[in-house]
């Protein structure tokens, strides 16, 4: 229904760097900080591994001191990590033996990512990986809440639009919470205790950056 669709957030971070061993740690830290800002701590381990492998490959196979760029993009259920450099030499798993260091790194990327590949550009190339993401707990909660509100009082948001519709949804949310408190009391639970526990759950989860 209009105004109630879940709009996919898209975030993009571009981090230029110089290909050097000391830069790899700083690059991981920068990528981790960006994920934390986006509210995605669950993706840190996978991204750190991918960033390390891609940046290290630039150092070893393009050359230390090379200018390169890390791009991290999040949209939907996957996180895309790209490293752009100025070489047209394309890495290949099939061309690298299992005993070759580059081959091991590429096999590792293939094992921990949903997909990966290379794109040749006029300035060089990019190597990209896509990491599958589990749905964020906060997004799951919002989607569940929206579904409950739609079924709780469907007439409340079917005939109005804009601000009036938002007011109707807010009133429905208040009535739903009140009904749940009545239900918990009828079952012998303490409504205040239920509210306190719900507040603790709410405050314990990180906010999702929009």
C-alpha positions in Angstrom: 0.0 0.0 0.0 1.2 3.5 -0.7 3.6 4.9 2.0 4.0 1.5 3.6 6.5 -0.2 1.3 9.9 -1.1 2.7 12.4 1.0 0.8 15.8 -0.6 0.3 18.5 1.5 1.8 21.7 1.8 -0.3 25.0 2.9 1.3 28.3 3.5 -0.4 31.7 4.2 1.0 34.8 5.0 -1.2 38.2 4.8 0.5 41.4 5.6 -1.5 44.5 3.9 -0.2 48.2 3.2 -1.0 49.0 -0.4 -1.4 51.4 -1.1 1.5 51.4 -3.7 4.4 50.9 -1.0 7.0 47.8 0.3 5.1 46.0 -3.0 5.2 45.3 -2.8 8.9 44.2 0.8 8.6 41.9 -0.1 5.7 40.3 -2.9 7.8 39.7 -0.4 10.6 38.1 2.1 8.3 35.8 -0.5 6.7 34.9 -1.8 10.2 34.1 1.8 11.4 31.9 2.3 8.3 30.0 -1.0 9.0 29.5 0.0 12.6 28.1 3.4 11.4 25.7 1.6 9.2 24.6 -0.6 12.1 26.1 -3.8 10.6 28.5 -5.3 13.2 27.5 -8.8 12.1 29.2 -8.2 8.7 32.6 -7.1 10.1 34.4 -10.5 10.2 33.6 -11.3 6.5 34.4 -7.8 5.3 37.7 -7.7 7.1 38.8 -11.0 5.5 37.8 -9.9 2.0 39.4 -6.4 2.4 42.7 -8.1 3.7 42.8 -10.5 0.7 42.0 -7.9 -1.9 44.4 -5.3 -0.6 47.2 -7.8 -0.1 46.7 -9.0 -3.7 47.2 -5.4 -5.0 50.5 -5.2 -3.0 51.8 -8.5 -4.2 50.7 -8.5 -7.8 50.4 -4.9 -8.8 53.1 -3.4 -6.7 53.7 -1.8 -3.3 53.0 1.9 -3.3 50.3 1.6 -6.0 47.3 3.8 -5.6 44.1 1.9 -5.2 40.6 2.4 -4.0 38.3 0.3 -1.7 34.6 0.6 -2.3 32.1 -0.9 0.1 28.4 -0.8 -1.0 25.4 -2.1 0.9 22.0 -2.6 -0.7 19.5 -5.3 0.0 20.7 -8.7 1.2 24.3 -8.5 0.0 27.3 -6.4 0.8 29.6 -5.6 -2.2 33.3 -5.0 -1.7 35.5 -3.8 -4.6 39.1 -2.9 -4.9 40.1 -0.8 -7.9 43.7 -0.6 -9.1 45.6 0.6 -12.2 46.6 -2.8 -13.6 44.9 -4.6 -16.4 46.2 -8.0 -15.3 43.1 -10.1 -14.3 43.5 -12.7 -11.5 42.2 -16.2 -12.2 41.6 -19.1 -9.9 42.0 -21.6 -12.7 45.3 -20.1 -13.8 46.7 -20.2 -10.2 47.7 -23.5 -8.7 46.6 -24.5 -5.2 50.2 -24.1 -4.0 50.4 -20.5 -5.4 49.8 -17.8 -2.8 47.5 -15.8 -5.1 45.6 -19.0 -5.9 45.0 -19.8 -2.2 43.7 -16.2 -1.7 41.3 -16.4 -4.6 40.0 -19.9 -3.5 39.4 -18.4 0.0 37.5 -15.5 -1.5 35.4 -17.9 -3.6 34.7 -20.0 -0.5 33.5 -17.1 1.8 31.6 -15.0 -0.6 28.4 -15.5 -2.6 30.1 -14.4 -5.8 33.2 -12.6 -7.0 34.7 -11.4 -10.3 36.8 -8.8 -12.1 35.9 -5.8 -14.3 38.5 -4.3 -16.7 38.2 -0.5 -16.9 40.0 2.1 -19.0 42.1 3.0 -15.9 42.8 -0.6 -14.8 40.5 -3.1 -13.2 38.4 -3.8 -10.1 38.0 -7.1 -8.2 34.7 -7.4 -6.5 33.1 -9.7 -4.0 29.5 -10.0 -2.7 28.9 -11.2 0.8 25.4 -12.5 1.7 23.9 -10.9 4.7 21.4 -12.3 7.2 18.4 -10.0 7.7 19.1 -7.4 10.4 17.3 -8.0 13.7 16.0 -4.4 13.7 14.7 -4.7 10.1 13.0 -8.0 11.0 11.3 -6.4 14.0 10.1 -3.4 11.9 8.7 -5.7 9.2 6.9 -7.9 11.8 5.5 -4.9 13.5 4.2 -3.4 10.2 2.6 -6.8 9.3 0.9 -6.9 12.7 -0.4 -3.4 12.4 -1.8 -4.0 8.9 -3.7 -7.0 10.2 -4.7 -5.5 13.5 -6.8 -2.7 12.2 -6.6 -2.9 8.3 -9.3 -0.2 7.9 -7.1 2.3 9.8 -4.6 2.7 7.0 -6.6 1.7 3.9 -8.5 4.9 3.4 -6.1 7.6 4.3 -2.8 8.9 3.0 0.1 11.0 4.2 0.1 12.4 7.7 -3.4 11.3 8.4 -2.3 7.7 7.7 0.7 8.1 10.0 -1.6 9.3 12.8 -3.9 6.3 12.2 -0.9 3.9 12.4 0.3 5.5 15.6 -3.1 5.2 17.2 -3.2 1.5 16.1 0.2 0.9 17.6 -0.9 2.5 20.9 -4.1 0.4 21.0 -2.2 -2.8 20.1 0.2 -2.2 23.0 -2.7 -1.5 25.4 -4.5 -4.7 24.3 -1.3 -6.7 24.8 -1.0 -5.3 28.3 -4.5 -6.3 29.1 -3.8 -9.8 27.8 -0.6 -10.1 29.9 -2.6 -9.0 33.0 -5.3 -11.6 32.3 -2.6 -14.3 32.1 -1.3 -13.3 35.5 1.8 -11.4 34.4 2.8 -7.9 35.6 2.2 -5.4 32.7 4.9 -3.0 34.1 7.4 -5.9 34.2 6.5 -6.7 30.5 7.0 -3.0 29.5 10.4 -2.9 31.4 11.6 -6.0 29.6 10.4 -4.7 26.2 12.2 -1.5 26.8 15.4 -3.3 27.7 15.2 -5.4 24.5 14.6 -2.2 22.5 17.6 -0.3 24.0 19.9 -3.3 23.7 19.7 -3.4 19.9 21.9 -1.0 17.9 20.1 1.7 15.9 20.1 1.2 12.2 21.6 4.1 10.3 19.4 5.3 7.5 
